[in-house]
Amino acid sequence: MIETIKIKNVKYFKEDILLKLGNYPTLEIIGNNNSGKTTILRCLEEINNFIKGEVTSKNLEYISNYNEVFIYEISFIINEKKFQYEYRIQNNSIIYERLSGQYDSYFKDIYVKNESSIKLGKQVTGDIKKYLELIKLDEKRLILPFLRHTKDNDLFSAIFDVLTNWKFIYKYENEEQSSKIKVTKILDSLNDTYSLMLFDNLYDGLDTDMIGILLEFMIRNTQIIYTSVKQNIKIEKEDHNTYLL
């Protein structure tokens, strides 16, 4: 379960983005047209692809801000234990990556990569320790995607799944077409299990009752972030299941 997502120095935003899910199954991003709702989802999708290793830091559009240090932080829970993952990018290079977890009542680093060096926590043993000691540190790719291929990979596979098994569904220019495609994609996605589903302008062209039924069904197995347009609404940014642009 994802608790919070924090993004700092996104190319198209002056302010930091802090999305809080916590114990809520859904988070609604509210804003007028052209306020940046879709851009947030595009940024999260690029982050998702970057962690999966599908793109390198050379091929980033949203999360690279050149001289500024881009920071991505996510906190999440697996089997009632809390974890935190963070990486930083500057000038298209990874300058920092850190994974920490809750052991007993304390948080301990599993590994910390700081530019060309890596420090392992005491709990990193066996095949993973040997792998991390031998791995070539690449300033363009993250370490985390490689760890799920190690022998002792149960924990890292679970972490990787929470951080990357996301489904993105976007709007289309043609409203009628968008509605049909959106419903089809939502229904198709019900056959799969995702750690997070993200919908752009969820309410566009869809019946409110239908959305309520679909959401009620989906939140049984996944968390959901969706965007919507609402005028003159008074909601604080700090509210845990809403984010106002």
C-alpha positions as CSV (number, residue, x, y, z in Angstrom):
1,M,0.0,0.0,0.0
2,I,1.3,3.4,-1.0
3,E,1.2,6.1,1.7
4,T,2.8,9.2,0.1
5,I,4.4,10.3,-3.1
6,K,6.6,13.4,-3.1
7,I,8.1,15.0,-6.2
8,K,10.4,18.0,-6.2
9,N,11.6,20.2,-9.0
10,V,9.4,18.8,-11.8
11,K,10.2,20.6,-15.0
12,Y,6.7,22.1,-15.4
13,F,5.9,22.9,-11.8
14,K,7.2,25.6,-9.5
15,E,6.0,24.0,-6.3
16,D,6.6,20.5,-4.9
17,I,3.9,17.9,-5.4
18,L,2.9,15.9,-2.4
19,L,0.2,13.2,-2.9
20,K,-1.1,11.5,0.2
21,L,-3.0,8.3,0.0
22,G,-2.5,6.9,3.5
23,N,-5.3,4.7,4.5
24,Y,-7.6,6.1,1.8
25,P,-8.2,3.9,-1.3
26,T,-8.5,6.9,-3.6
27,L,-6.9,10.2,-4.2
28,E,-8.6,12.9,-6.3
29,I,-6.5,15.5,-8.0
30,I,-8.8,18.5,-8.6
31,G,-8.0,21.4,-10.9
32,N,-9.3,23.6,-13.8
33,N,-8.4,22.9,-17.4
34,N,-4.7,23.4,-18.1
35,S,-3.8,23.5,-14.4
36,G,-1.4,20.5,-14.7
37,K,-3.5,17.5,-13.8
38,T,-2.5,15.4,-16.8
39,T,1.1,16.6,-16.5
40,I,1.2,15.1,-13.0
41,L,0.0,11.7,-14.3
42,R,2.5,11.9,-17.3
43,C,5.3,12.7,-14.8
44,L,4.3,9.7,-12.6
45,E,4.2,7.5,-15.7
46,E,7.7,8.6,-16.7
47,I,8.9,7.9,-13.1
48,N,7.2,4.5,-13.4
49,N,9.0,3.7,-16.6
50,F,12.3,5.0,-15.3
51,I,12.2,2.7,-12.2
52,K,11.3,-0.3,-14.5
53,G,14.4,0.5,-16.5
54,E,12.5,1.1,-19.7
55,V,14.1,4.6,-20.1
56,T,17.4,6.0,-18.9
57,S,18.0,9.4,-17.4
58,K,19.1,10.6,-20.8
59,N,15.6,10.1,-22.2
60,L,13.4,12.0,-19.6
61,E,11.0,14.8,-20.5
62,Y,9.1,15.5,-17.2
63,I,11.4,14.6,-14.4
64,S,14.7,16.1,-15.6
65,N,15.2,19.7,-14.7
66,Y,18.9,20.0,-15.7
67,N,20.7,22.0,-13.1
68,E,18.0,21.6,-10.5
69,V,18.0,18.4,-8.4
70,F,14.9,16.4,-9.2
71,I,13.8,14.4,-6.1
72,Y,11.3,11.5,-6.0
73,E,10.3,10.0,-2.7
74,I,7.7,7.3,-2.0
75,S,6.7,5.7,1.2
76,F,4.7,2.4,1.2
77,I,3.8,-0.6,3.3
78,I,4.4,-4.3,2.6
79,N,3.3,-7.0,5.1
80,E,2.7,-4.3,7.8
81,K,6.3,-3.0,7.4
82,K,7.0,0.5,6.2
83,F,9.5,1.2,3.4
84,Q,10.9,4.4,1.8
85,Y,12.4,4.7,-1.6
86,E,14.1,7.8,-3.0
87,Y,16.2,8.9,-6.0
88,R,17.6,12.2,-7.2
89,I,18.7,13.3,-10.7
90,Q,20.8,16.3,-11.7
91,N,22.0,17.1,-15.2
92,N,20.6,13.8,-16.5
93,S,22.6,11.7,-14.0
94,I,21.5,9.8,-11.0
95,I,23.3,11.3,-8.0
96,Y,21.5,9.5,-5.2
97,E,19.4,6.4,-4.6
98,R,18.2,5.0,-1.3
99,L,16.0,2.2,-0.1
100,S,15.2,1.9,3.6
101,G,12.9,-0.3,5.6
102,Q,11.3,-0.8,9.0
103,Y,13.1,-3.4,11.1
104,D,11.8,-3.8,14.6
105,S,10.9,-0.2,15.6
106,Y,13.6,1.5,13.6
107,F,14.2,2.5,10.0
108,K,17.4,1.1,8.5
109,D,19.0,1.7,5.1
110,I,18.9,-1.4,2.9
111,Y,21.3,0.4,0.5
112,V,22.4,3.9,-0.3
113,K,23.9,4.8,-3.6
114,N,25.7,8.2,-3.6
115,E,27.0,9.0,-7.1
116,S,29.7,6.3,-7.7
117,S,29.7,4.6,-4.3
118,I,27.2,2.3,-2.6
119,K,26.7,1.5,1.0
120,L,24.9,-1.7,2.1
121,G,22.9,-2.1,5.3
122,K,23.8,-5.0,7.7
123,Q,20.6,-6.8,6.8
124,V,21.7,-7.2,3.2
125,T,23.2,-10.6,3.0
126,G,23.7,-13.6,0.7
127,D,23.2,-13.4,-3.0
128,I,21.9,-9.8,-3.0
129,K,25.0,-8.6,-1.1
130,K,27.3,-10.3,-3.6
131,Y,25.3,-8.9,-6.5
132,L,25.4,-5.3,-5.2
133,E,29.1,-5.6,-4.5
134,L,29.8,-6.7,-8.1
135,I,27.2,-4.5,-9.9
136,K,28.5,-1.8,-12.2
137,L,27.2,1.5,-11.0
138,D,25.5,3.2,-13.9
139,E,24.7,6.9,-13.5
140,K,21.9,6.6,-16.0
141,R,20.0,3.6,-14.5
142,L,18.7,2.8,-11.1
143,I,19.8,-0.2,-9.0
144,L,16.4,-1.3,-7.8
145,P,15.2,-2.9,-11.1
146,F,18.2,-5.3,-11.1
147,L,17.6,-6.6,-7.6
148,R,14.4,-8.5,-8.5
149,H,16.6,-10.8,-10.6
150,T,18.8,-11.9,-7.7
151,K,18.3,-15.3,-5.9
152,D,17.0,-13.8,-2.7
153,N,14.4,-11.7,-4.6
154,D,11.1,-12.1,-2.7
155,L,11.3,-8.8,-0.9
156,F,12.7,-6.8,-3.9
157,S,10.1,-8.3,-6.2
158,A,7.3,-7.2,-3.8
159,I,8.9,-3.7,-3.6
160,F,9.3,-3.5,-7.3
161,D,5.6,-4.5,-7.8
162,V,4.3,-1.8,-5.5
163,L,6.5,0.9,-7.2
164,T,5.9,-0.1,-10.8
165,N,2.8,-2.2,-11.3
166,W,0.7,0.8,-12.2
167,K,-2.0,1.3,-14.8
168,F,-2.5,4.6,-16.6
169,I,-5.7,5.5,-18.5
170,Y,-5.9,8.9,-20.2
171,K,-8.6,11.0,-21.8
172,Y,-9.0,11.4,-25.6
173,E,-9.9,14.4,-27.6
174,N,-13.1,13.0,-28.9
175,E,-15.4,12.8,-25.9
176,E,-17.7,10.0,-27.2
177,Q,-14.7,8.0,-28.3
178,S,-12.9,8.7,-25.0
179,S,-15.9,7.4,-23.0
180,K,-16.1,4.2,-24.9
181,I,-12.3,3.6,-24.7
182,K,-12.2,4.5,-21.1
183,V,-15.0,2.1,-20.1
184,T,-13.4,-0.7,-22.2
185,K,-10.0,-0.1,-20.6
186,I,-11.4,0.0,-17.1
187,L,-13.4,-3.3,-17.7
188,D,-10.3,-4.9,-19.2
189,S,-8.2,-3.9,-16.2
190,L,-10.6,-5.6,-13.8
191,N,-9.1,-8.9,-14.9
192,D,-5.6,-7.8,-13.7
193,T,-4.3,-6.8,-10.3
194,Y,-2.4,-3.4,-10.1
195,S,-0.9,-1.8,-7.0
196,L,-2.1,1.6,-8.3
197,M,-4.5,2.7,-11.1
198,L,-4.4,6.3,-12.4
199,F,-7.2,7.9,-14.5
200,D,-7.1,11.2,-16.3
201,N,-10.4,13.1,-16.0
202,L,-12.3,10.1,-14.7
203,Y,-15.7,11.8,-14.8
204,D,-15.6,13.1,-18.4
205,G,-18.3,11.5,-20.4
206,L,-19.2,8.8,-17.8
207,D,-22.3,8.5,-15.7
208,T,-21.6,9.3,-12.1
209,D,-23.5,6.2,-10.8
210,M,-21.4,4.0,-13.2
211,I,-18.2,5.6,-11.9
212,G,-19.3,4.9,-8.3
213,I,-19.9,1.2,-9.0
214,L,-16.6,0.8,-10.9
215,L,-14.6,2.6,-8.1
216,E,-16.3,0.5,-5.4
217,F,-15.3,-2.7,-7.2
218,M,-11.8,-1.6,-8.0
219,I,-10.8,-0.3,-4.6
220,R,-11.2,-3.9,-3.2
221,N,-7.9,-4.8,-4.9
222,T,-6.0,-1.5,-5.7
223,Q,-5.4,2.1,-4.8
224,I,-6.6,4.7,-7.3
225,I,-5.5,8.2,-8.2
226,Y,-7.8,10.2,-10.6
227,T,-8.1,13.7,-11.9
228,S,-11.3,15.8,-12.2
229,V,-12.4,19.4,-13.0
230,K,-14.5,21.2,-10.4
231,Q,-15.1,24.9,-10.2
232,N,-15.3,27.0,-7.0
233,I,-14.6,24.1,-4.7
234,K,-13.1,24.8,-1.3
235,I,-10.8,21.9,-0.4
236,E,-7.5,22.2,1.4
237,K,-4.4,20.6,-0.1
238,E,-3.6,18.9,3.2
239,D,-6.8,16.8,3.0
240,H,-5.6,13.3,2.7
241,N,-7.6,12.0,-0.2
242,T,-7.7,15.2,-2.3
243,Y,-5.0,17.4,-4.0
244,L,-6.0,20.8,-5.2
245,L,-4.2,22.5,-8.1
